[in-house]
Amino acid sequence: LGQYPLLTGSTCSVALVELSEQLAPDEPGMAFMPNFDHQALQLINLRNLNYYDNPYQPPVVSAHASMIAGILAGFDELAHCSSLGDFTYLGIVPDAAFDLYETNWFIYQRIFSPAAEPVENDVISISWGTQADDCITQWWQRGFDALVERDGCVIVAGCGNSAAHSTGINKPSMGYNIISVGTAASLGD
């Protein structure tokens, strides 16, 4: 941003589609929420929060969702790292408007519901995936591809190569309308 200081995402909207993390059996909750109390996320422009309201599984903070939200929307003028010293942290699009969706809610209410409202976000960020090949997974994979055509949005999804068991590109990032993003640990991996 030093070279392009006006590229802050102020004219775009982003949908964060977060998968609920598995909690311990004695910890009820749907862990898909970023930690909005974190210093770097206190200024996030959150427009909507969408999930199935379940009194037995209330929404709780997810470390993964917090990291993704920080990468995209984080801003901290007082950031510090022992190896870097003090610095200003700025996410990719800190001024964008954000809508947060729990994955199941998004799939059923924005993709498959006969009364699905159009997704009005410019970009949909999905940082989860699966290698499952069952009919349900194929169904929602086609739904994500069709969503792009129907609503004209861009979907960016992690390709799922962060674990040893991942041997290929995961769904939904393998879709023909999805921008797949991934990393490798080293040039030899």
N, C-alpha and C positions, 0 to 999 in steps of 0.2 A: 504494500500500500504506500510505501514511501514514494515510489515513482508515480502512482496513480491514487492520490489521497481521496478522491471522490468516489472510488469504487467500494462502497460500504454496504450495498444491497438496499439502500433506502427506497428504491422503487420496485422491489420485488417481495414476494411472499413465499415462504417455505413451509412445507408440511413435514414435520418429523413423525415418522411412523415407527413407533418403538414396540418391540416385542417384550412381553412381561417376562422377567427373569424368575426362575424357580427359587422359591424361598424355602427355608427349613420348615418341616411339618408343623412346628410349634409357632411359626411366624406367619400369621395370615396377611395377605396383601398381594396386590398386583404391582410388582416393581417395574414400572416403566416411566416414572417421572424423573426429569432432571432435578437436581438440587437447586431450586431457585433461591435458596438462602446463601449459596456460594457467592463470594465477592464478584467473580467474573460473570455471573448470570443475573445479578440484581437489576440490570437495566434492560433485560431482554423484553422485546415487544411481543408478548404472548397475547394473541387475539382470542383463541379458543382452545378448550381442553375437551377432548372427546373420548369417552370410554363407557363401558356398561357399568352402571351404578350397582354395586353389590355390597351390602353392609357387612358381609362376611369376608370380602376380599377388597378392602379399601385400597386406593392408589397409594403407593409408597415410593420413596426415592430409589432410583437405580444408578449404580456407579457408571454403568455403560451409557445410559441415557444422558447422564451428566457430562461425560466426556464428549459425546457427540454434540450436545448442545453447546459446550464450551468451544469446540473446534469451529462450529458454525457461527455462533452468536456471542461468544465470550468477549468481554472487555474489562480490563483491570489495569488502571493507571499505576498501581502500586505492586505489580507482580515482582516476584523475587525468585531466583534460582541460585543455588550455591555456586554452580559453575558459570553462570552468566551475570550474576549480580542483579541489580534493580533494572527493570524495564517496563514498558507499557505493552500489555498483551492485548492483541486485537484479533478476533476470530475472522473467518472468511467473509461473512456478511453480517456484521454486528448491528446494522440498522434495519435489517429486513424485518417484516412482520412474520410471526411464527404461529402455526397451528399445530398442536400436539395431538396425535392420535395413538391410541392403543391399537395394536395390529388387528386383533379380531374385530374390533369395532369398525376399523377402516375397511377391512375386506368385506364385511357383511353390509355395512351402511353406505359405503361410497362406491363399491364395485358391483355387488350382486343384488342389492335391494331393488325391486321393481320401481320403487319411488326414490332411487338414488339421486341425490342432488349433485350437480357437477362439482368437480374439485376445482376450486378457483385459485389454487396455488400455482405459482410459476414453476416451482421445483418441488419434487417430493423426494425426501431423503430417507432411504431404507438402509439400515446398517446391520441387517441380519439376513440369514438365508438357511436353506436346507438342501440336502442332496436327495431327499425323499422323492420317490417316483410314483406315488400312489395316485389314484384318480382325483382325490380332493386337491392335492398339491398341483397337479396338472391343470385343474379347473381354475384355481386362483392365479396360477401363472398366466394363463390365457386372459384372465380378467385384468391383470396389470397391463399387459400389452394392449388390450382393447381400451383401457382407461386412457392411455396416451392418445390414441386415435380419437376417442370420444371427446375428451376435454382439452386436448392440445397442450398438456403440461409436459415437463421433462422429469423423468424418474432417474435418479442416481442411486445405485445399490451396491453395497459391498459384495464382492464375489465370494467371500467365505473361505479364504485361504489362510486363516490365522491359526488353525489347529492341525495337528499331525494327521487327523483322520480325513481332512479335506483333500480330495484328490482331483477336483475339477471345479468348474464354475457352478456355484449354487443357484438355486431358484430363490428369488425372482430375478437375480441379475443376469441370468442366461437368456432372458427374453429378447426378442428381436427389436423391441422399442425401448430397451433399458440401457442406460450407460453404466457399464460395469467397472467398478474401481477395486483395485487390489494392490497388494504389496508382496515382496519376497524378503525373507530375512537376510539373504546375501545373494551375490551373483551365482553362487553354486547351488542354491535351493530352487 
